[in-house]
């Protein structure tokens, strides 16, 4: 596949890194010579310095032959115009744009991005995606990572396994005997620097991060089996009243009326603006690194402190200070790829990475075959994939135990006719089943092949 990426920032770099590693033909455009030099020195991509929406620059990058344009510059308007140019002048089949301003995304302006106006096939809104991830973490505080599949009926969660985890050192195949009615399967393990797609003979060890796929109604029970029975947050302090912090506070007001929320915002003008918009949330103006202000925000009694400013260091320090003052848990927004291990050593409960979330969202539209959703985990070491089985799929007609699924792929759930099925050895996949699985990065191509449309089908 030939892909042109407009914007060589963190998101553009992450997408280029992933696509280039899979052997795609990638060109990337940015107005910064420094960014282009950095990305071409470290990745097998072609770099072009220039404006990401100008026709001549897009043409130099090979847009005439491109299968897809991914516009992820820092400016919404540049991204939108790039898609328009790619459509009108070069007939690019698929256009993806990052759009951050919520005004463009309001429901009553939904026709703006139709084919007759601004022809954008996929719109990525990082603030909304990150905000929803934060809300899921607040609802399931025992989970390190959470994402939903199959119309929300299947949840994949990552959970840290410490010495108090009851199922440490238990072979995974024994979990079926211990909990025969549990609709959950462990599909991945992060162990040190390695990501493992386990077999039934593998065991969970102390220090592992285990990823499991479960029926939505059994997620809390599954977390309890792993030793995490924390209740959903009812007292939340949000550090940072920007787009993400405001979105989270507003959605908590709308969805969880019993939850008390306080926001700390360093900009007085922004604090006043969001205070006027929010109805039940208390907004405090000042620095989140001021201990007196943290006490005034009642972090000493908070269930969770959510730090989502634009500064990684402020987020980390605010979480550490809040937990030292008595906050039960903390959730930190981090952009720097080198910080996740640091947060764990500092005792921060969990983190979210906007770049990884945005890259995951885009990957589901890059993947070939009937791929419905993708979530990249552990900096791209593996992907959680939801795919639809067609009549021509090689997975049909045999029990799972007889299928050659290859090492590095594990099925966690099957969604059929509105019901979640936990796969067993004698389970057979049927046409139009939606399958949630974990695949190591080097096995993703095989997954695409399993779910592609065969020519024989026509």
N, C-alpha and C positions, 0 to 999 in steps of 0.2 A: 504494500500500500504506500502511495506517495502522499505525504502530509506536509502542509505548510503551516507553521506556527508563527503567529504575530505576537511578539512579547517574550522577552528572554529573562523575565524575573523568576521568582521562586517557582511559581506554577508552571510557566513555560519551560523552565529547565527540567522540572520533574516529569512533565509529559514527554519532552524530547528524550530524556534519559531512558524512560520506559520503552518508548517506541523504537528508539535506535537499538536498544539491547535485543529487541525481538526481530531485528533485521529489516525494519521498514525504512523507506527512503524519506528522510526528514530534512526539511529546510526551515530555518528559523530567522526571523526578522526582528531587529530592535534598533532604536535610534541611538543607543549607547554603544560606541565602539568597544568600551571596556567589557561590557557584558557579552558581546558577540565573540570577542577574543577569548574570554574565559570559557564559554560554552563550546567553542570549536576546538580548543586545546584539550578539553576533557571528554568530549563525546564525539562519536562518529556521525556528525551532522554537518550540513553546509550552512554557514552564517552569512547574513546580509545586513549591512548597516543602512538604515533608512526609515522612513515613516511607514508604519505598519498598515496603512490604508491606501497608500498611493499606488495607482495602477502600475507605474513603471517599476516600482520596487517589488510588488507582488509578481510581476512578470519575470523579473530577474530571478526570483526565488523559485520559478517553475510552476506558477499557479495554473497555467494552461493545462498541465498534465495531472494536476492534483486531484486526488479522490476526496480530500477533506481539507478545509481551512479551520484552524482553531485559533480564535482571536482572544488573547488573554493579556492585553496590555493593561496598564493601570487606569486607562481612560475608557469609560463606557462608550462614549461617542466614537472613538477611534475603532473600537471593536465592532460596533454596529455598522459603521461605514465600510469597514473592511469586508464584512459579510455581504453588504449590498454590492460592492465593486466585484467581489468574487462571483456573485450570482449574475449580475447584469452584463459584465464584460467577458467573463471566463467560464460561465456555466458550471461552476464547481458543484458537484452533487450534494455534499453535506457541509453545512456551515455551523460552527459552534462558537458562541460568544459568551464571555463573562460580562454580566451586567450587575453592577453593585447597587445602583440607585434604586430604591424601592418604588419611587414614583413611576418609573417605566414599567414596573411589574404589577401595578395595581390592577385588580380584576376587571374594572370597567374600561381599561385600555388594552384588553387582551388582543384585540385585532391589530395592534401596532406591528406585531412581529409575524403577521401572516404573509403568505407568498406574494400577495398583491401590494404590500407596503414595504416592510423591512424583512426580507426573506431569511430569517434565522431559523434553522432546524432545531437547534438545542440551545437553551439558555441556561447558563450556570450562574447562580447567585450564591457566592461564598458565604455571605452573612446569614442567609436563610439556612443553608446546609449545615454550617457550624452551629447556628442557634438550635436547630433541631437535634443535632448530636448532643449538645449540652443538656437539653430538656430530657433526652433519653437517659443520659447519665444520672440526672437528678432523680428520675423515676426508678432507676435500678442502681443505687449507689454501690452495691457490691461488685459491679462489673467494671472492668478496666476499659472495655471497648464494647459498644453495642451498635447493631445495625439491623434493620428489618428487611425481610424479603417476602415474596408471595403475598402481596397486598396487605402486608403487616401481620400475616398469620404465622410467619416463622421469624424467630429472633436468633441472631448469632451474637454471642457475647464472649468476651475475653475476660478471664478471671485469674487473679494471682493466687497461686497455691503456696501457702506457708506451712509451717510445721503443725498448724492446727487444722489443716484440711483433712477431713475424715477419710478420704479415698486415696491419699498418697500411698504409693507402693502397691496399689491394687491393679492387676491387669485389666485393661479396658473391657475385655469380653466378659469379665465377671460382673461388671456393673449391670448387665442385662439380667443376670440371676439375682442380684441383690435388689434391683428395682425393676421388676418385670413390667410394670405399667408406666414407667417413665418414658415420655416422648422426648428424649434428648440423646445426642450422640456427640462425643468429643471428636472434632475433625482436625484439630491442629494444636501443636505445642511449640511455644517459643522456649528454648532451653539454652541459656547463655547467648551465644552469638548465632545459634543455629535454629532454623524453623523446621519442624518435623511434621509431616503428615503421618499420623500413627496408624499401626495395624492393631488388631484386637489383642495381640500379645504384649504390646507396649504398656508401660506403667507411667503414671504421673509422679514426678519427683518434686521434692521441696525446692521452691524457687522457680518452678515452671510457670509460664502463663498459658493456661489452657483455653482454647476456643471451642465452644460447643454450639450446636444448632438445636433449637428446641421449639416445640409448640408454644405459641405466645402465652397460653394459659398455664404453662408449667415452668416458666422461666424462674419465678421466685422459688419454687420448690427445688429446681436444679441448683440455683445459687446456694440454697440452704445445704444441699448435699456437699457442696464444695466448702462449706463452713462460712458462707457469707449470708447472713440473715438481716442485714441492715435495712431499716425502714426508709421509705421515700422521704426526701427532705421536706420539712414543713417550715423551717426558718432558714432563709437563704440571704446571704450578703453577696452582692455583685460588685466587683471592683472594675470600673470602666463603664461609662454610659454611652459608648459609641454605638455604632449600628448593631453589633452583636449583643452587647449588654442591654440595650433598649429593647431589642427583639425578644430576648429571653424574659425580661421583666414583663413586657406586655403580654406575652403568651402565657406566662404563669398566672397573671391576673385573669386571663380569659378561661384557662383550662383548670386551674387549681385554686379555687376561691379561698380555701382555708389556709393556703401557704402565705406566710408573711415574708415580704421582700424589702430589702434596703439596698440602695445603689450608692456607691461612692464615685464621684466624678471630679476630676481635677480642674476642668474648665468651668468657670462660673456661668458663662453664657450657655454652654451645653447643658449644665445642670438645671438651669432655669427652664430651658426649652423642653427637656424630657419630663421635668416635674409637672409642667402644664399638660403634657400628653398622658401621663400615667395617673390612674385614679386612686389606687390604694397603696402604691409603692412610696416609701419614704426616700427622698433623694438628698444626699449629703454632699456638700462641696468641700473638697480638700484633697490632700495627698493620702493615698492608701498606705503609705509607709510611715504615716504619723500614728504612733501607738495610741495616743489619746483619741484620735478620730476613729480608729478601729474599735476601741472600747465603746465609744458613743454609738457606733453602728451595731453594738451587741454581738461582735464576733465571738465573744466568750461563751455565748449560748447558741451560736449558729450550728445548724446541722451541716451545712455546706457553704464554703466560701468559693465563689466562682470568679477567677481573675481573668478578664478578657480585654485588657488594654492593648494598645499597639506596641507595647514594650515588653519583650520576653522577661527581662531582668526584673522589672517592676512586678510582673505577674508572679514570678517565682518567689521573690522576697515577700510579697503580700501574702501568699499562701503559707510560707514558712512562719511568718510573724503571727498570722491568724491562728494557725494550729498550736503555736506555742502559747497563745493567749487562751486557748480552750476550744476552738472550733473543732467539731468532730471530724470533718473531712474537708478536703480542698480539691478544686478542679482548676487546672491551669491551661491557658492557651499558649502554645509554643510554636514559633515559626522556625527557629534554629534547629537544624537536624542533629546537632551535637548535644542538645540539652535533655532529651528524654531520659537517658540513664542517670543524669544528674538529678532530675526531679525525684526519681525513685529513691536515690541515696539520701535525699533530704527529707523523705517521709511524706512527700506530696502524694495524695491518694490517686490521682489520675490526671491525664492531660489530653488535650485535643490539638490536632495539627491541621490547620486550614489547608495547607498545600496538599497533604495526603488525601483529605476529604474531597477537594476539588479534582485532583487527579483521578480518584476513584470514580467520580461522577462522569468524567469525560471518557474513561476507559470503556464503560459499558456501551458507548456509541462507536468506539473504535473496533471493538471485538467483532469478528465475523461470526456467522451462524446466528441461531436464535438465542442470543444472549440478552437477557432482560435486565440484569443488574450486576454490578461489580463493586466489590469493596476491597481495596488494597490494604494489606496488613504488614506490620513490621518493616516499614520502608521498602515495600515492594517485594519482600521475600516470598510472599504467597498472595493469592487472591481468593476471596470468597465469591463464588459465581452462582447466579441463578440463570438457568437455561431451560428452554422448552424443547422437549423431545418430539421430533416429527416422525411421520410414518416410515421415513427412510433411515432413521437413526440406527446404528449398529447396536445400540443398547437394548433394543426391543426384543422380546420373545424368549429371553433366557433369565433364569434366576440370577440375582446379583452375584452369588458365589461362583457362578460359571463364567462370568464376564472377565475379560482381560482388561481391567481398568488401569493397569500400569501402576508402578510405584509412584507415589507423589500425588495421588488423587483419592479423595475420600468423600463419599456421599453422606450428607447429614440429614436431609429431609426431602420428602417428595410431597408436592402439593397437587391434589387431584380432586376435581369437582367440589372445591370449597373445603376440603378436609386435608389435614396434615397427616402424612403417613411416615412413621419411623421405619427406615429401611432395615430389613433383616436379610439373612442369606437366601431365603426362598422368595423374597419380593421380586416381582417382575415389573419393569417399567412399561407403561402404556403410552400410546400416542397422545400428545398434548399435555403429558405430565410436566410440571415445572419442578426442576431438580435443583436443590441447593447443595453445593459441594465446595470443598477446599482443594485448591491445586497449587503446587509449588510453581514458582515463576517459569521454570523451564518446561512445565507440563501444560501451560495455558494453550499453546498451539494445538495440542492433542484434544483438549476440551472443545476448541473451536471446530475441529474436524468431526467430533462426535455429534455436534448439533448443527452442522451445516446442511443446507438444502441440496440434496443430490440432483444432478441433471436427470437421473432416471425418474425422478418424481414428476417431471413434466412430460 
